[in-house]
Amino acid sequence: MSVLKTKLAHPSRMRGIFRYLLTIKGQRENIEVLKKIISPDKLVEGKKTPRPMFNSSLREGIKCGLFIEDDQDIAINPDLPEDAKNPQLGDKLLPDTLTRLLFANDNEDEEDFGRVCAWYLAQDIYDAPGTEQEVQSCVSEQKVGDFLKMTSDVLFDQMDDWMFYLGLTWRHALDKKTVSVPDPTNYLKRNIKTLFNGGKEVLIKDFIARLSHQCPLFETGKFRNEVENIIGARLPSYLSSSTAFALFRLRDEGYIKLARKSDADLMILPKINNQVDDDGRVSHLILQEENV
């Protein structure tokens, strides 16, 4: 099982357990005490299966390496990076901590989730399916149902909630319905300094290589490559529209500049509302440090 197929393992519930453990002494608690704090007895009176939400979220948190079991205690994994365990920073960094854990190369349990997320980010941002019905239709049209193993509204809800929390999508209201958009701007914004690797300027090809290494849902990453082998590869040196759109948003918000320099490797950003001059070729990203 994975978070994609465990409908009660919601990011807010996993976050609730993490936030409690983050601030207590030793970042550990007896499991029975923890159960009653996160899911009080009054809330589970008369339930045939007590605390299913807590149990599902805790189980998936342990499986991905966010938590560990130690005798009768549950603790934050001591092997996490120091900042991820920092009481002042840990909650803010949790989306990135979970992204690393869920899509790590050795996490075979979450590979189906990785493929679904990569598939959604590979869709045309201006024609992407935004509701459960549209996703199911798109899955059928692209004949990826067996590959994605995504055949129910439960899986869509899980994909939708988790991708939104991780900063890979955003939502808006349309005709009284909530519609999702594959836009990883928030993920890139949180990680922009890391992706520049301490510099002020980076070749866009190096930026994408670092991005795919850090999060294999993006171009040239493990999961994106698997998806593109099924639905068709991008043209050489082209970015997907969702990644391009995120870079345009970061530019418009003053985080980066897009530059084209002679004699440098280029990537092509699909034109979105004529936001790119000439033919959309970009060689460098320049960090606007005063705005980061």
VENDASUL-V209065 format. One record per run of one state. SS is the DSSP state (H for helix, E for strand, L for the rest). FROM is the first residue (numbers start at 1). TO is the last residue. If there is no record, write none. Layout:
BEGIN
SS_FROM_TO, SS_FROM_TO
END
This chain:
BEGIN
L_1_10, H_11_23, L_24_24, H_25_27, E_28_30, H_31_38, L_39_40, H_41_44, L_45_51, H_52_64, L_65_66, E_67_70, L_71_72, E_73_76, L_77_81, H_82_85, L_86_89, H_90_102, L_103_107, H_108_121, L_122_131, H_132_142, L_143_144, H_145_148, L_149_152, H_153_166, L_167_169, E_170_174, L_175_176, E_177_181, L_182_184, H_185_196, L_197_200, E_201_203, H_204_214, L_215_221, H_222_231, L_232_237, E_238_238, L_239_240, H_241_252, L_253_255, E_256_259, L_260_266, E_267_268, L_269_280, E_281_282, L_283_283, E_284_287, L_288_288, H_289_291, L_292_292
END
